[in-house]
Amino acid sequence: MAAPSAFPTPLVMRLLAASVSVSYKAGNIIRDILKTGDLGIIEKGKNDLQTEADRAAQRCIVATLHKQFPKVAIFGEESLDPTEKIPDDYIVKDLDPGVLSHPCPEGYKDVTDDQVVIWVDPLDGTAEFTQGLLDHVTVLIGVAVNGEARGGVIYQPYYNYEAGPDADLGRCIWGLVGLGSFGFIPGTPPADKNLITTTRSHSDWIITEAVNSCEPTDIIRVGGAGHKVLLLLEGKVHAYVFASKGCKKWDTCAPEAVLHAIGGRLTDILGNPILYHANVQRQNAGGVLATLQKHQWYVDKIPQEIKDNFVSDKPSEEMLEKKRLLASMKFQSGDAGSSVDPPEFSQGDYSKASKCSDKTKL
């Protein structure tokens, strides 16, 4: 038996490695349930569906991560019966070796359990899943550190599904800010166009006006926040514009981290950070705006009368205290801080922010 390492693998790298491994299992569960033809659809609300694939994939992901990281806060989209027994084969024990082969960026080496929140959307694009638009479906596992989206896993269970019945299905994209993103081929959108992606099923006049104000040459309407960010990553669109409060933290945490890790940005439509600390409101009450380039140009294009309908997230006291501490350290030593500093906040960023409400922890 090999001697244990004198330098144990940092928590963030183990979390990402476990998340990648369990995303493959969740993808298998989703595919197996679709094959049965019995999706067990429940209507949670208007245009808000849940299937047995959503429920089973969340059981698998949350149980696996809770088993390995019992002190880390985990929030999932679906409300499940806490007394229901999780099948033994839903618990994934492996850590993905591909993730662990990468060095841990310096700023993450001392991150502790209480600094981390995991956000899980077990099946993003449920409506599209029930309609057979399978390339829209993703499994999302986001790792927030000190309230910021820092690590993310986007698993596409039906990637390559149109290649025929014998095609190898699925791919896993993951990223860590400060390290990079992996599992896809980056692309550059055409310079002579302005391609914007937005919702295909939840549109209203505010969403339409916000998109049109950004001067699109083409509008690509697809399902799932994860899928929309994948279009950005692969250079198929220039921006993702969603002037709506319909997205939740589990929809955006993982995609934001993967996008940020290659130099992109995902904010609310006011241009302010979306926050992911444990007590933040679950709803993205500021909407969503994601780009690879020219982010501020898109922020400035959205009319103020639309922005007035939205509010930015409020930082937690812990985030503000960490910022004060880092500012003090910088003043004393000239050190700019680590790669996991909280976002920059000014009073204007959160003076109108919504109050936190839901504090349920899975």
C-alpha positions in Angstrom: 0.0 0.0 0.0 1.3 3.4 -1.0 2.1 5.8 1.9 -0.3 8.7 2.2 0.8 11.9 0.7 2.3 14.5 3.0 0.4 17.1 1.0 -3.2 16.0 0.8 -5.2 17.1 -2.3 -7.0 20.5 -1.5 -10.7 20.4 -0.9 -11.6 22.3 -4.1 -9.8 19.9 -6.4 -11.4 16.9 -4.6 -14.8 18.5 -4.9 -14.4 19.1 -8.6 -13.0 15.6 -9.1 -16.0 14.1 -7.3 -18.4 16.3 -9.2 -17.0 15.2 -12.6 -17.2 11.5 -11.6 -20.8 11.8 -10.3 -21.9 13.8 -13.4 -21.2 10.7 -15.5 -23.4 8.6 -13.3 -26.2 11.2 -13.3 -26.0 11.2 -17.1 -26.4 7.4 -17.2 -29.4 7.6 -14.8 -31.1 10.2 -17.1 -30.5 8.2 -20.2 -31.8 5.0 -18.5 -35.0 6.7 -17.4 -35.7 8.1 -20.8 -35.4 4.6 -22.3 -38.2 3.3 -20.1 -40.6 5.8 -21.6 -42.1 6.6 -18.2 -40.8 10.1 -17.3 -43.0 10.5 -14.2 -43.7 14.2 -15.0 -44.9 16.5 -12.2 -45.9 20.1 -12.8 -44.3 22.2 -10.1 -45.8 25.4 -11.5 -46.5 27.2 -14.8 -43.9 26.1 -17.4 -42.0 24.3 -14.6 -41.8 20.6 -14.9 -40.0 17.9 -12.9 -39.4 14.3 -14.1 -38.2 11.2 -12.4 -34.9 11.8 -14.2 -34.6 15.2 -12.4 -35.3 13.5 -9.0 -33.1 10.5 -9.5 -30.1 12.4 -10.8 -30.4 14.8 -7.8 -30.5 11.9 -5.4 -27.4 10.5 -7.0 -25.4 13.8 -7.0 -26.4 15.1 -3.6 -26.0 11.8 -1.8 -22.6 11.2 -3.4 -21.2 14.7 -2.5 -22.8 14.7 0.9 -21.2 11.3 1.6 -17.7 12.5 0.7 -18.1 16.1 2.0 -20.5 16.0 4.9 -19.7 19.5 6.1 -20.1 21.3 2.8 -23.5 23.1 2.1 -25.3 21.6 -0.9 -28.4 23.2 -2.5 -30.3 21.4 -5.3 -33.2 22.4 -7.5 -35.6 19.6 -6.6 -37.5 19.1 -3.3 -37.1 15.5 -2.4 -38.3 13.2 0.4 -35.4 13.1 2.9 -36.5 9.7 4.2 -36.3 8.0 0.8 -33.5 5.5 0.6 -30.8 6.1 -1.9 -29.8 3.0 -3.9 -26.3 1.9 -3.1 -25.2 2.1 -6.8 -26.2 5.8 -6.8 -23.2 6.6 -4.5 -20.1 7.3 -6.6 -16.8 6.9 -4.7 -14.3 7.7 -7.4 -12.5 11.0 -7.9 -11.9 11.8 -11.5 -8.1 11.3 -12.2 -8.2 13.9 -15.0 -9.1 16.6 -12.6 -6.6 15.5 -10.0 -3.8 15.5 -12.6 -3.9 19.3 -12.6 -2.1 21.4 -10.0 -4.3 23.3 -7.6 -4.0 27.1 -8.1 -2.4 28.7 -5.1 -5.4 30.6 -3.9 -7.5 27.5 -3.4 -5.1 25.4 -1.3 -6.4 26.6 2.1 -10.1 26.7 1.3 -12.2 25.1 4.0 -15.6 23.4 4.1 -17.4 26.5 5.5 -16.2 28.6 2.6 -17.8 26.4 0.0 -21.4 26.0 -1.3 -22.4 23.5 -4.0 -25.3 24.4 -6.3 -26.9 21.4 -8.2 -29.3 21.4 -11.2 -29.6 17.7 -11.8 -31.3 18.2 -15.2 -31.2 21.6 -16.7 -33.6 21.9 -19.6 -36.4 19.7 -18.3 -39.1 21.0 -20.7 -36.7 20.3 -23.7 -36.0 16.8 -22.2 -39.7 16.0 -22.3 -40.0 17.3 -25.9 -37.1 15.4 -27.3 -34.7 18.3 -27.7 -32.0 16.3 -26.0 -29.0 18.4 -27.0 -30.4 21.1 -24.7 -30.1 19.0 -21.6 -27.3 19.4 -19.1 -26.3 18.3 -15.6 -24.9 21.3 -13.7 -22.8 21.2 -10.5 -21.4 24.5 -9.4 -18.8 25.1 -6.7 -18.9 28.5 -5.0 -16.1 29.7 -2.8 -16.6 32.7 -0.6 -19.8 33.5 -2.4 -18.3 33.4 -5.9 -18.8 30.8 -8.7 -15.3 29.3 -8.9 -15.6 25.7 -10.1 -18.2 24.1 -12.4 -19.2 20.9 -14.2 -21.5 20.9 -17.2 -22.3 17.3 -18.4 -24.2 16.8 -21.6 -25.8 13.4 -21.4 -27.0 13.4 -25.0 -24.0 15.0 -26.7 -23.6 13.3 -30.1 -27.0 11.7 -29.9 -27.8 12.6 -33.5 -24.9 10.5 -34.8 -27.0 7.3 -34.7 -28.0 4.5 -32.3 -24.4 3.2 -31.9 -22.9 6.6 -31.1 -21.0 7.2 -27.9 -23.1 9.6 -25.9 -22.2 12.3 -23.4 -19.4 14.7 -22.7 -18.2 16.4 -19.5 -17.0 20.1 -19.5 -15.5 21.4 -16.3 -13.5 24.4 -15.2 -11.9 26.2 -12.3 -11.2 29.9 -12.3 -7.5 30.4 -12.3 -6.8 27.0 -13.9 -8.9 26.9 -17.1 -11.8 24.9 -18.6 -11.6 21.5 -20.2 -13.6 19.1 -22.3 -14.6 21.2 -25.3 -13.0 23.0 -28.3 -13.3 26.8 -27.8 -14.6 28.8 -30.8 -14.8 32.3 -32.0 -18.2 33.7 -33.2 -18.3 35.4 -36.6 -16.9 39.0 -36.4 -19.5 40.4 -38.9 -22.5 39.2 -36.8 -24.0 39.7 -33.3 -25.6 36.3 -32.4 -27.6 36.4 -29.2 -29.1 33.4 -27.4 -32.1 33.6 -25.1 -35.0 31.6 -23.8 -37.1 29.6 -26.2 -40.1 29.1 -23.9 -40.3 31.8 -21.2 -40.3 35.0 -23.3 -42.2 38.2 -22.5 -41.9 41.9 -23.7 -39.1 42.7 -21.3 -37.0 39.8 -22.4 -37.7 40.6 -26.1 -36.9 44.3 -25.6 -33.7 43.6 -23.8 -32.5 41.2 -26.5 -33.5 43.6 -29.3 -31.7 46.5 -27.6 -28.4 44.6 -28.0 -28.8 44.8 -31.8 -28.8 41.1 -32.7 -28.2 40.0 -36.3 -29.7 36.7 -35.3 -31.5 35.4 -32.2 -30.9 31.8 -31.2 -33.7 30.5 -28.9 -32.7 27.4 -27.0 -33.5 25.7 -23.6 -31.3 25.5 -20.5 -28.8 28.0 -19.1 -26.1 25.3 -19.3 -26.8 24.8 -23.0 -26.8 28.6 -23.7 -23.4 29.0 -22.0 -22.0 26.0 -24.0 -23.0 28.0 -27.2 -20.9 30.8 -25.9 -17.9 28.6 -25.0 -17.9 27.1 -28.5 -18.2 30.4 -30.3 -21.7 29.8 -31.7 -23.1 33.0 -30.1 -21.7 36.4 -28.9 -24.0 36.8 -25.9 -26.6 35.2 -23.7 -29.3 37.8 -22.7 -32.1 36.9 -20.2 -33.9 39.9 -18.7 -36.0 37.7 -16.4 -36.0 36.6 -12.8 -36.7 33.0 -13.9 -33.2 31.6 -13.5 -32.0 30.3 -10.1 -28.5 30.0 -8.6 -28.3 26.3 -9.5 -28.8 27.3 -13.2 -25.9 29.7 -13.4 -23.2 28.7 -10.8 -21.5 26.0 -12.8 -21.8 27.7 -16.2 -20.5 31.0 -14.8 -17.4 29.3 -13.4 -16.6 27.4 -16.6 -17.1 30.6 -18.6 -15.1 32.8 -16.2 -12.3 30.2 -16.3 -11.7 31.0 -20.0 -12.0 34.8 -19.6 -15.7 35.3 -20.1 -18.2 37.0 -17.8 -21.6 36.1 -16.4 -23.4 38.8 -14.4 -26.9 40.1 -13.9 -28.2 42.5 -16.5 -27.1 45.5 -14.4 -23.5 44.2 -14.8 -23.2 43.3 -11.1 -22.0 39.9 -9.7 -24.4 37.1 -9.1 -23.6 35.7 -5.7 -23.7 32.2 -4.4 -23.2 32.3 -0.6 -25.4 30.1 1.5 -28.0 32.7 2.5 -28.4 34.4 -0.9 -31.9 34.4 -2.5 -32.3 31.4 -4.8 -33.8 33.5 -7.6 -31.5 35.5 -9.9 -33.5 38.6 -9.4 -31.1 40.6 -11.5 -31.5 38.5 -14.7 -28.6 37.0 -16.6 -26.1 38.4 -19.1 -23.2 36.3 -20.3 -20.5 37.1 -22.9 -17.0 36.2 -23.9 -16.1 39.7 -25.0 -17.5 43.3 -24.8 -19.5 42.6 -21.7 -19.9 46.2 -20.7 -21.1 47.1 -24.2 -24.1 44.7 -23.7 -24.7 46.1 -20.2 -24.8 49.6 -21.6 -27.1 48.7 -24.4 -29.9 47.5 -22.2 -32.3 50.4 -21.5 -32.5 51.8 -18.0 -36.3 51.3 -17.9 -35.7 47.6 -18.2 -32.9 47.6 -15.7 -35.2 49.3 -13.2 -37.2 46.1 -13.0 -34.2 44.1 -11.5 -32.1 44.1 -8.4 -28.7 42.7 -7.7 -27.7 40.2 -5.1 -26.6 41.3 -1.6 -23.2 40.1 -0.3 -23.2 38.3 3.0 -21.5 39.8 6.0 -18.8 37.1 5.7 -18.1 38.3 2.2 -17.9 41.9 3.3 -15.7 41.0 6.2 -13.3 39.1 4.0 -13.1 42.0 1.6 -12.3 44.3 4.5 -9.6 41.9 5.7 -8.0 41.6 2.3 -8.1 45.3 1.8 -6.3 45.7 5.1 -3.7 43.1 4.1 -3.2 44.8 0.8 -2.7 48.2 2.5 -0.2 46.7 4.8 1.8 44.5 2.4 0.9 45.6 -1.1 -0.4 42.1 -1.8 -3.4 42.0 -4.1 -4.9 38.9 -2.5 -5.6 35.4 -3.7 -7.4 34.2 -6.8 -10.5 33.5 -4.6 -11.1 37.0 -3.5 -14.8 38.0 -3.3 -16.1 40.3 -6.0 -15.6 44.0 -5.9 -18.6 45.7 -4.4 -19.5 49.4 -4.1 -22.5 50.7 -2.1 -24.4 51.1 -5.3 -24.0 47.5 -6.2 -26.3 46.3 -3.4 -28.1 49.2 -1.9 -31.3 48.0 -3.7 -30.6 44.3 -3.4 -33.4 41.9 -2.5 -33.5 40.4 1.0 -32.3 36.8 1.4 -35.2 34.4 2.1 -34.8 30.7 1.5 -32.2 29.2 3.9 -33.1 25.5 3.3 -30.0 23.2 3.1 -30.2 19.8 1.6 
